[in-house]
Amino acid sequence: MKDVKSYVSFTPMVLMQCALVATSLVVSMGVSAQSIVVASTTSTEQSGLFSVLLPAFKKASGIDVKVVALGTGQAIDMGRRGDADVLFVHDKVAEEKMVAEGFAVKRLEVMYNDFVVVGPAADPANVKGSDVVEALKKLSAGNVAFISRGDKSGTHAAELRFWKMADLTDKQGSGYKACGCGMGPALNMASSSNAYALTDRGTWLNFKNRGDLKVLVEGDKRLFNQYGVMLVNPAKHPHVKVADGQKFIDWVVSSAGQGVIASYKIGGEQLFFPNAVK
């Protein structure tokens, strides 16, 4: 009987402990639930920008950000399906089309950098200079090895525009290869095969496996690379986390977010230049 009384007397304490554990779990679940999915171009991740930007946002807001890094075209497709809350990408034409079609709310500009053409230091195609169109003409004429992302990304879309400007759509030469991959893997392929490639400068500056590659074409105003941010439209996808997604967007274009972007450097060189409209 003594054992039974002891058991009964301790039951309220056990229940209280259980209640505390349950409360803790609920709170924990509530905290982890305060998160958003951002579909973004690979360059924002592979450049290392998100490694400084997202912790700063988490500190300011308490909101976790899960990034799905894809080519811009694939990221936009995610938004169309409602598989992301926010898009952070760099193909202005495709972004504006998404807004016009009602799949995203107002597009805001965030930052910019530029594209560059990298290639073997010896530059066998003699493309070195500041004219991207002339460079592509030489690559095509010489059937020189060129690695294209070929993945519907913002970088791939820019590359296709440049080939079109050169009047060489589908005439890139026998050395042209599309990998259907992200910027990092494309640069690895270019490095291992001593080929040319178009890349965003941010990923290039953070790329370690350069081999004999160096920047050969830069400074052409057509190489300008603008990034934008958009909220996926809750009218199309009611499950979109509007409040937290908008907090991320507002912070990224605020002086605080823009300051973090401006401060991110590698080897003393700034990778992105904030230009959100104040």
N, C-alpha and C positions, 0 to 999 in steps of 0.2 A: 504493500500500500504506500509506503514511503516513496518508492520509486515513481508511482503513479502521480502522487502529489507534486513531486519535484518536476515531473514532466509538464503537469498542468500549470505550475507556477511560472515556468519559463516560456510557456507558449506565447504570451503577449510580447515578450522581448523578441522572440524569434519572428513574430509577425511584424513587429516594428522594423527589424532589420530587413526583412523581405520587402517591406514597403519602401524603405530607403533605397534599396537596390533597384527596385522597379522605377522609382522616381528618377534615379540617376540614369537609368537606361533611357527613359523617356527624354530627359534633357539632352543626353548624348545624341539620341536620334534626331532631336530637333536641331542641334547644332550642325550635324552632318548633313541634314536635309537642306540647310541654307547654302546651296551651291548652284552653280550654273555650268552649262556646257557651252564652250566657245569653239566653234569650227573656224580654223584659221589656216592660212597658208603655211607651208613648211618653213619659209624663211624667217618668220617671227620666232619659231622655236629653235631652228638650227643655227640661227645667228646668236642665240643665247639671250635674246631680249626678254623672253618670258621668265627666265630664271631670276631676273631682278624686278620686272614689272608686276608679276602676280603676287609675290610675297608682300610687296608694298601695298597693293590693293587689299590683300587679306588683312594686313595690319590696320588699314584705315576703315575697313568695312565689316570684317569678320566673315566675309563670304569666300568660300572656296571656289576655285575655277578649275574645271576639268577641260583641258585643251585636247581637241582632236585635230592634229596637224595633217593636212592633206593639200593637194593642189587646189588652187582657188576654185576651179570648176567643180571639183568634188565637194569642197566645203559649201559652195552655193547650193549644190544638189541636196546636201544634208539639210540646209535651211528650208529648201522647198518641201522636203519630206517632213519637216518639223522635228528633226532629230537633234537640233541645237537651239539654244536660246539666243545666241549672239553670233554674228559673223564678223571676222576681223581679217580682211582679205585685200588683194591688190589687182583688181581688174575693173576699172571704173565703168567701162561700158557694160559689162555683165552685171555689176552691182546696181547701176541705174535701171537696167532692164528689170531686175528683180523687184525693185521698189515700184516701178511702173506697173508691173503685173500683180502687185498687191501681196507679194510673198515676204516683204520686209518693210519695216517702218523707215522713216527718213534716214538717208545715208549721211554720215558725217566724216569729214576728212580728219585724219589723225596725225600722219607723219609721212615723210618721203625719204628716199635715198635714190640710188640710180642703179641701172644695169651696167655691166661691163662684159667685154668679151675677153676671155682668158685663153691662153694657148701656149705652145712650147716656146721657151725663151729664144730659140733660134729663129722662130717665126718663119717657117718655110713658105708660107703663103703670102708673106710680106703685107700683113694687114695692119700693122701698127699705125695708130693715128687716132683721129677723133671722128671718123665717118663710119658709122655702123653699116650703112647700106653698101658703100664701096667695099668694106671688108667682106660682107657676105658674097658680093659678086666675085671677088677673088677666090674665096673658099669654094664656090660652086665651079668656077672655071678650072680650078686646079684639082677638082675631085678630092679635096683635102678632108681628112678625118674630122668630123664634127659630131659631138654628142648632144642630142636634143632631149629635153625632158619628155616630150611627147605625151604629156599627162593631163592636158586641159588646165594646167595651172596658170597663174597670172604671168609667170615667166615664159611659159610656152606660148600663151596668147600674144605676148609682146614680141617674141621671136617670129611668130607667124606674120605679124604686122610688118616686121622689118623685111622678111623675105618677099612679101607682097610689094612693099615699096621698091624693092630691087627688081620687081617683075620676074621673080624666080620661084613663085609658088609651084611646088612639085618639081622643081628643077634644081634641087640643092646639091646635086653631084653624087657620085657613087660612094663618097666617103661619109655621107650623112647617115647617122644611126639614131633612131628614137628609142630610148630605153623604157619609156612609160613609168618613170620613177621620180622620186623626190630630188631636190637640188643636191643634197649631200651625196647620194648614190651616183647621180649624174657626174658630179665632179670627181668622184673616185674613179669612175670609168674613164673620164678624160685624162686623169692623172696617170692611170695605169697604161693607157694606150697612146699617150702623148698627143691627144687630140684637142681641138678647140671646143669652146662651149660658151654659151651665154649664161650669166649668173647674176643674181642680185649681189650688190657689194657687201651687204651685211653677212650673208652666208659665207661669202668668200673670205672675209676678214676673220671669221671664226673657224675656217676650214684648215685643218692641220696637215692633211695628206696631199700637199701641193705637188710634190715631185719636182718636175722641171717646168711646171706651169707658172705663168706670170700674167698680170693684166697688160693687154695689148691695145684694146680699144676702149676709150673712155672720153667723157667730156662732150659728147654729142647731146644736144638738148632733147633729142628724141629718145634718149635712154632714161629719161626722168621716170621715176617709179613711185607712184602715189598709193598710199594705204588708206582704206576706209573702214568704218565700223557701222554695223546696223543691227537693230533688234528684229528678230524674226516676228512676223506679224501674228499677234494672238487672234486676230479675226479669222485667220486661216487655220491656226493651231492653238486652241484655247489652253492647252497645257503649258505653253511657254511661260517661263518665270519672268513675268514682265517687270516687277518691282526690282528684283535683284539684277536682272539683265540690264535694266536702265541705270541702276547704280554703277555698274561696271562702265557703261558707256559714258555716263556723266563724269566719272572719275578720270577715265583715260583722256578725255578732252579738257579736263580742268588743269589749272596751273600745277597742281600736285602731280598728276599723271604725266603731263607734258614735261615736267621737270625731270622725272625719272627717265623718260625716253631720251631726253637730251644728255643726261649724265652717263648713259651707257656707252662705254668706249672699250676698245681693244687696242693695246699698244699705243694708247694716247689718241687713237683715231675714233671719231664719233661715227656710229653706224647708222643712226636714224636722226632725222631732223623734224621736230614737232612743228605742225602747221595747222592745228585745229583753229577754226574760226572762233574768235573770242566773243 
